[in-house]
Amino acid sequence: MSSSSKCDVLVVGAGIVGVSTAYLLQHAGLHVTLVDKKGPCAGTSYGNAGAIVDKCSVPNSLPGLWKSVPSMLLDTTGPLTLRWSYLHKIMPWLVRFLAEGRSERVTHNAAALRRLSETAAADWQWISEAAGLSDLVKEVGWLKVYDSEEGFEGTSDARAIMDAHDTDYEILSQSDLYDLEPGLNRIFKHGLFQRSARFLLNPEKMVKGIADAFTKIGGNIVISEIQQITENEQGLVATGQSHKIEAGRLVLCTGAWSKNLAGQFGADIPLDTERGYHLMFQTPNGPTIQRPIVYGEKSFVLAPMEMGVRMTSQVEFAGLEAGPDYRRIRKLVPLAQKMLPSLDGKEQDVWLGYRPSLPDSLPVIGPSPRSNRVTFAFGHQHYGMTLGPTTGRLVRDIVLGNRDSLPLWPYRANRFS
Ligand SMILES: Cc1cc2nc3c(=O)[nH]c(=O)nc-3n(C[C@H](O)[C@H](O)[C@H](O)COP(=O)(O)OP(=O)(O)OC[C@H]3O[C@@H](n4cnc5c(N)ncnc54)[C@H](O)[C@@H]3O)c2cc1C
């Protein structure tokens, strides 16, 4: 049996971007429906490392990266994997991605990322307090550690970008490092510390908590997969298998699954997915860690969540349809135990997620090319948890017709056409 409903604004997709957007619009007095094919936090917002890296400025494509790609692909414990059957599909995206490593593009992308993340901590503080969830946000910073001189020297380009774009960081000596994190194995020689970063102790609880807070202020949640969006004189009609929802405005927050729906509103966006994995462990054998820590040379993160230590890793190019392949992340477990000797190595949970990524490391935030009634808000790649509440605030201002608090043209939908 199909049902139909009406609202002022329909938000499609209930990850961190969608729940933040829905909450802020409902809070502003609009009648909002949030629809998701599986319910809140069913996508990539479930299993990430929970770091809120405010004032981030380092895009993923950097000068000279193309030279390291072959060795990264050949390293069996390295961070990058490609399913060869997906090569022909990802190739145009990869070519654009590597072209974004030209120095003038890096400067542009870094500045745009930095501007967008300027208020991430403040936006998180506002939404977590409004939703009664501030206990889940810890001000513990974001730490990267290196076991070799070479590994640390490899960060010089990233540090130059952070210096140029006013991103604060500290270089830690070995003794500073172990004062901060006594549980780490004494193999690390250098640390890079972004002190102002925050950490979410449980991303799932946070996203579902914001969704609950949204319903408490009158918002409506529907579970349905939206397949088609059409526009008529009255507004928009979003159609799922068993639902039809009429809305004056619509915001598309469907993360890595946004390409087809955005295409219905005139946008051909080079969106693909950088897949990533997690494993969960306990640390019964001694001290744990206090904050998310990146093992720089190996590109994995250990994050001390309230449910245990989560290891996240990998960029895998294999699209949205291929099944998971946990072999690569499992190979990293001995390295994780070497990094943190108290880690028991007994896998408790395993997960595959889909970072929604554009070649320039910037999201799409703004009106669709075909209709001002449809706003796009997706493509937050490695920083979606960081940028979710900020994106929600920017979208609220677009929908309400308020003056933009920062120039939105770097994030426009048609910037690649
Ligand atoms: C391993 C890993 C570690 C990460 N660590 C961090 C980190 O530490 N810090 C950070 O800032 N970011 C991190 N990220 C990135 C971050 O998790 C993502 O950028 C973010 O979760 C994207 O949020 P979203 O709301 O755009 O998408 P999602 O959370 O994927 O939500 C999209 C939603 O849309 C729904 N949907 C899709 N299609 C439809 C449809 N047709 N109809 C209805 N609903 C639909 C889905 O069910 C889903 O719930 C990490 C990512 C990975 C994979």
The ligand as an SDF file (V2000), in Angstrom:
LIG
                    3D

 53 58  0  0  0  0  0  0  0  0999 V2000
   36.8340    4.4210    7.0990 C   0  0  0  0  0  0  0  0  0  0  0  0
   36.3060    5.8500    7.1410 C   0  0  0  0  0  0  0  0  0  0  0  0
   36.7750    6.7290    8.1210 C   0  0  0  0  0  0  0  0  0  0  0  0
   36.3190    8.0560    8.1630 C   0  0  0  0  0  0  0  0  0  0  0  0
   36.7230    8.8870    9.1810 N   0  0  0  0  0  0  0  0  0  0  0  0
   36.2910   10.1770    9.2150 C   0  0  0  0  0  0  0  0  0  0  0  0
   36.7030   11.0470   10.2640 C   0  0  0  0  0  0  0  0  0  0  0  0
   37.4060   10.6560   11.1880 O   0  0  0  0  0  0  0  0  0  0  0  0
   36.2750   12.3520   10.2280 N   0  0  0  0  0  0  0  0  0  0  0  0
   35.4960   12.8280    9.2240 C   0  0  0  0  0  0  0  0  0  0  0  0
   35.1750   14.0200    9.2300 O   0  0  0  0  0  0  0  0  0  0  0  0
   35.0220   11.9980    8.2420 N   0  0  0  0  0  0  0  0  0  0  0  0
   35.4230   10.7010    8.2130 C   0  0  0  0  0  0  0  0  0  0  0  0
   35.0080    9.8630    7.2080 N   0  0  0  0  0  0  0  0  0  0  0  0
   34.1290   10.3980    6.1540 C   0  0  0  0  0  0  0  0  0  0  0  0
   32.6960   10.4920    6.6330 C   0  0  0  0  0  0  0  0  0  0  0  0
   32.3130    9.3130    7.3240 O   0  0  0  0  0  0  0  0  0  0  0  0
   31.7380   10.7350    5.4580 C   0  0  0  0  0  0  0  0  0  0  0  0
   32.2140   11.8160    4.6790 O   0  0  0  0  0  0  0  0  0  0  0  0
   30.3350   11.0830    5.9670 C   0  0  0  0  0  0  0  0  0  0  0  0
   29.8640   10.0790    6.8310 O   0  0  0  0  0  0  0  0  0  0  0  0
   29.3700   11.2870    4.8040 C   0  0  0  0  0  0  0  0  0  0  0  0
   28.1190   11.6280    5.3840 O   0  0  0  0  0  0  0  0  0  0  0  0
   26.8200   11.7810    4.4940 P   0  0  0  0  0  0  0  0  0  0  0  0
   25.7240   12.1900    5.3990 O   0  0  0  0  0  0  0  0  0  0  0  0
   27.1250   12.6380    3.3150 O   0  0  0  0  0  0  0  0  0  0  0  0
   26.5930   10.3200    3.8770 O   0  0  0  0  0  0  0  0  0  0  0  0
   26.0580    8.9650    4.5370 P   0  0  0  0  0  0  0  0  0  0  0  0
   26.3700    8.8810    5.9780 O   0  0  0  0  0  0  0  0  0  0  0  0
   26.5570    7.8610    3.6710 O   0  0  0  0  0  0  0  0  0  0  0  0
   24.4880    9.1100    4.4230 O   0  0  0  0  0  0  0  0  0  0  0  0
   23.8170    9.0240    3.1850 C   0  0  0  0  0  0  0  0  0  0  0  0
   22.4580    8.4090    3.4620 C   0  0  0  0  0  0  0  0  0  0  0  0
   21.6690    8.4750    2.2800 O   0  0  0  0  0  0  0  0  0  0  0  0
   20.8360    7.3360    2.2600 C   0  0  0  0  0  0  0  0  0  0  0  0
   20.3830    7.1570    0.8750 N   0  0  0  0  0  0  0  0  0  0  0  0
   21.1430    6.9180   -0.2080 C   0  0  0  0  0  0  0  0  0  0  0  0
   20.3840    6.8570   -1.3130 N   0  0  0  0  0  0  0  0  0  0  0  0
   19.1020    7.0560   -0.9190 C   0  0  0  0  0  0  0  0  0  0  0  0
   17.8560    7.1200   -1.6020 C   0  0  0  0  0  0  0  0  0  0  0  0
   17.7660    6.9500   -2.9320 N   0  0  0  0  0  0  0  0  0  0  0  0
   16.7200    7.3510   -0.8820 N   0  0  0  0  0  0  0  0  0  0  0  0
   16.7920    7.5160    0.4580 C   0  0  0  0  0  0  0  0  0  0  0  0
   17.9510    7.4620    1.1560 N   0  0  0  0  0  0  0  0  0  0  0  0
   19.0950    7.2460    0.4780 C   0  0  0  0  0  0  0  0  0  0  0  0
   21.7390    6.2200    2.7870 C   0  0  0  0  0  0  0  0  0  0  0  0
   20.9590    5.1400    3.2970 O   0  0  0  0  0  0  0  0  0  0  0  0
   22.5300    6.9420    3.8670 C   0  0  0  0  0  0  0  0  0  0  0  0
   21.9440    6.7770    5.1580 O   0  0  0  0  0  0  0  0  0  0  0  0
   35.4100    8.5210    7.1690 C   0  0  0  0  0  0  0  0  0  0  0  0
   34.9360    7.6340    6.1930 C   0  0  0  0  0  0  0  0  0  0  0  0
   35.3690    6.3090    6.1850 C   0  0  0  0  0  0  0  0  0  0  0  0
   34.8270    5.3570    5.1460 C   0  0  0  0  0  0  0  0  0  0  0  0
  1  2  1  0
  2  3  1  0
  2 52  2  0
  3  4  2  0
  4  5  1  0
  4 50  1  0
  5  6  2  0
  6  7  1  0
  6 13  1  0
  7  8  2  0
  7  9  1  0
  9 10  1  0
 10 11  2  0
 10 12  1  0
 12 13  2  0
 13 14  1  0
 14 15  1  0
 14 50  1  0
 15 16  1  0
 16 17  1  0
 16 18  1  0
 18 19  1  0
 18 20  1  0
 20 21  1  0
 20 22  1  0
 22 23  1  0
 23 24  1  0
 24 25  2  0
 24 26  1  0
 24 27  1  0
 27 28  1  0
 28 29  2  0
 28 30  1  0
 28 31  1  0
 31 32  1  0
 32 33  1  0
 33 34  1  0
 33 48  1  0
 34 35  1  0
 35 36  1  0
 35 46  1  0
 36 37  1  0
 36 45  1  0
 37 38  2  0
 38 39  1  0
 39 40  1  0
 39 45  2  0
 40 41  1  0
 40 42  2  0
 42 43  1  0
 43 44  2  0
 44 45  1  0
 46 47  1  0
 46 48  1  0
 48 49  1  0
 50 51  2  0
 51 52  1  0
 52 53  1  0
M  END
$$$$
